[in-house]
Amino acid sequence: MATDTVHRLDRAGPPPADASTGELVNRLTRQMSELVRGELELAKAEMTTKGKRVGAGAGLAGAAGVVALGGGAALIAAAIAALALVLPVWASALVVGVALLLAAALLGLAGRRQIQRGTPPVPEQALEGTQRDIETVKQGVHR
């Protein structure tokens, strides 16, 4: 978006040699306004994407909790009973409990990874574009 704005401003061409100072200031004001609007649109789009990633990560972390509790409640009795045919009951309960905790840990790590991808919630592309635009303006002023 930022580069689109810069290219659009470049296509405007050099100011006419007979342009008054007022016209030049008016043109600069209009171009700066377009540039700022473009950068704000980019920042908004980038923040929306990052917010979605954080939301997905939080959802996965919540799913880890549901799986840990719901899965444990629904399957623990059947798993312990099945293993109790081969092992003592206490060993059966231990094996099933460890397996459920491992599944919860894996889901929790997946959720954490999603949250890290969305943070920090800074519009990095927009900031980089703004820095490039500032450099372009500085170069134009020094000509």
C-alpha positions in Angstrom: 0.0 0.0 0.0 2.8 2.5 0.9 4.7 1.8 -2.2 1.5 2.2 -4.3 1.1 5.6 -2.7 4.7 6.6 -3.4 4.4 5.4 -7.0 1.2 7.3 -7.5 2.9 10.5 -6.1 5.9 9.9 -8.4 3.6 9.7 -11.4 2.3 13.2 -10.7 5.5 14.4 -12.3 7.6 17.4 -11.5 5.9 20.6 -10.7 5.6 23.1 -13.6 8.3 25.7 -13.7 5.8 28.5 -13.4 3.9 27.0 -10.4 3.5 29.4 -7.5 4.6 28.7 -4.0 0.9 28.4 -3.0 0.3 25.8 -5.7 3.3 23.8 -4.6 2.3 23.9 -1.0 -1.2 22.8 -1.9 0.2 20.0 -4.0 2.5 18.9 -1.2 -0.4 19.0 1.3 -2.6 16.9 -0.9 0.2 14.3 -1.5 1.0 14.1 2.2 -2.6 13.6 3.0 -2.9 10.7 0.4 0.3 9.2 1.8 -0.9 9.3 5.4 -4.2 7.8 4.4 -2.5 5.0 2.6 -0.2 4.2 5.5 -3.2 4.1 7.9 -5.0 1.7 5.6 -1.9 -0.6 5.6 -1.6 -0.4 9.4 -5.3 -1.3 9.8 -5.0 -4.3 7.5 -1.9 -5.5 9.3 -3.4 -5.1 12.8 -6.5 -7.0 11.7 -4.3 -9.9 10.5 -2.3 -10.0 13.7 -5.5 -9.8 15.8 -6.8 -12.9 14.0 -3.7 -14.8 14.7 -3.8 -14.0 18.4 -7.5 -15.0 18.5 -6.7 -18.3 16.8 -3.9 -18.9 19.3 -6.2 -18.2 22.2 -8.8 -20.5 20.8 -6.2 -23.3 20.5 -5.1 -22.7 24.1 -8.8 -22.9 25.2 -9.2 -26.1 23.2 -6.2 -27.6 25.1 -8.1 -27.0 28.3 -11.3 -28.5 27.1 -9.5 -31.6 25.7 -7.6 -32.0 29.0 -10.8 -31.9 31.1 -13.4 -33.3 28.8 -11.2 -36.0 27.4 -10.1 -37.0 30.8 -13.6 -37.2 32.2 -15.0 -39.1 29.2 -12.3 -41.6 28.6 -10.4 -42.1 31.8 -12.8 -44.7 33.3 -12.8 -46.8 30.1 -9.0 -46.6 29.6 -8.3 -47.4 33.2 -10.6 -50.4 33.1 -9.1 -51.7 29.9 -5.5 -51.4 31.2 -6.5 -52.9 34.6 -6.9 -56.2 32.7 -3.1 -56.2 32.3 -1.8 -53.9 35.0 -2.8 -53.0 38.5 -5.5 -50.4 38.7 -3.2 -47.7 40.1 -0.7 -48.2 37.2 -3.5 -48.1 34.6 -4.7 -44.7 36.1 -1.1 -43.4 35.9 -0.6 -44.3 32.3 -3.9 -42.8 31.2 -3.3 -39.6 33.2 0.1 -39.0 31.7 -1.2 -39.6 28.1 -3.9 -37.0 28.6 -1.5 -34.5 30.1 0.9 -34.9 27.1 -2.0 -34.3 24.7 -2.9 -31.1 26.6 0.7 -29.9 26.6 1.0 -30.3 22.8 -2.2 -28.3 22.2 -1.0 -25.7 24.6 2.3 -25.3 22.8 0.5 -25.0 19.5 -1.7 -22.2 20.9 1.4 -20.5 22.3 3.1 -20.6 18.9 0.0 -19.0 17.3 -0.1 -16.2 19.9 3.6 -15.5 19.4 3.1 -15.2 15.6 0.6 -12.4 16.2 2.7 -10.4 18.7 3.8 -7.8 19.2 0.7 -6.2 17.7 2.8 -3.6 15.8 2.0 -2.8 12.1 5.6 -3.6 11.0 4.9 -3.3 7.2 3.2 0.0 7.7 6.1 1.3 9.8 8.7 0.2 7.2 6.6 1.9 4.4 6.4 5.1 6.4 10.2 5.1 6.9 10.7 4.6 3.1 8.2 7.4 2.4 10.0 9.8 4.8 13.3 9.0 3.1 11.7 9.7 -0.3 10.4 13.0 0.9 13.8 14.0 2.4 15.5 13.2 -0.9 13.0 15.3 -2.8 13.5 18.2 -0.5 17.3 18.1 -0.8 17.1 18.3 -4.7 
